Amino acid sequence: MNLEQASQNNLKFILEGIGNHLKVANRGLLDPNDYDLNKYDDLKMMYDMIKQKGNLSALEAQAFLDELREVRKN
């Protein structure tokens, strides 16, 4: 899968990956319909950082969740 291309399928894949890695219980926060594709690069960067970092502290995980809330559509 080429995640360099912004698409709804890639957005869904990235959000699912972020949710799985952060062990998000409330998956409503990760509904792809709540995100604009113009924010895809920001989300991809977060996904890459999470994957590269591996284990996250509770504070780091919370920071990523806060950032997700910021890029969601209002």
Secondary structure by P-SEA (a helix, b strand, c coil): cccccccaaaaaaaaaaaaaaaccccccccccccccccaaaaaaaaaaaaaaaccccaaaaaaaaaaaaaaccc
